[in-house]
Amino acid sequence: MRVCTVTGRLNELFPGHAGTAGLYFVEHEYLDSPVTPLLDPAEISAWNEALERPAP
């Protein structure tokens, strides 16, 4: 996937917050134990569900 495709999709899903959303993705995918988590571990399932099944 090209970078502009990722950026475009983040802007579609999270208008005005694409950069922050990108940080969440990096944390979720690559960091096993972040010093300061961006997302409460209890909310990760809801976050994943929203990404996998976006509202129409």
C-alpha positions as CSV (number, residue, x, y, z in Angstrom):
1,M,0.0,0.0,0.0
2,R,1.4,3.4,-0.9
3,V,1.8,6.1,1.7
4,C,-0.6,8.5,0.0
5,T,-3.2,5.7,0.1
6,V,-2.8,5.2,3.8
7,T,-2.9,9.0,4.4
8,G,-5.9,9.4,2.3
9,R,-7.8,6.6,4.1
10,L,-6.9,7.9,7.5
11,N,-8.2,11.4,6.4
12,E,-11.4,9.7,5.3
13,L,-11.9,7.8,8.5
14,F,-10.7,10.4,10.9
15,P,-11.0,13.9,9.3
16,G,-8.9,16.4,11.2
17,H,-7.3,13.6,13.3
18,A,-5.5,11.5,10.8
19,G,-2.1,12.1,12.4
20,T,-3.3,11.0,15.8
21,A,-5.0,8.0,14.3
22,G,-1.7,7.1,12.6
23,L,0.0,7.1,16.1
24,Y,-2.6,4.7,17.4
25,F,-2.0,2.4,14.5
26,V,1.8,2.4,15.1
27,E,1.3,1.8,18.8
28,H,-1.2,-1.0,18.2
29,E,0.9,-2.8,15.6
30,Y,4.5,-2.3,16.7
31,L,4.8,-1.5,20.4
32,D,4.4,-4.3,22.9
33,S,4.5,-2.2,26.0
34,P,4.4,1.6,25.4
35,V,5.5,3.9,28.1
36,T,2.3,6.0,27.8
37,P,-0.4,4.1,26.0
38,L,-2.5,6.2,23.7
39,L,-5.5,3.8,24.0
40,D,-6.9,2.3,27.1
41,P,-6.3,-1.5,26.8
42,A,-10.0,-2.0,27.7
43,E,-11.0,0.0,24.6
44,I,-8.8,-1.9,22.1
45,S,-11.5,-4.4,21.1
46,A,-14.0,-1.5,20.3
47,W,-11.2,0.3,18.4
48,N,-10.5,-2.8,16.3
49,E,-14.2,-3.5,15.7
50,A,-14.7,0.1,14.5
51,L,-11.8,-0.2,12.0
52,E,-12.9,-3.6,10.7
53,R,-16.6,-2.7,10.3
54,P,-16.9,1.1,9.7
55,A,-20.3,2.7,9.7
56,P,-21.8,3.2,6.2
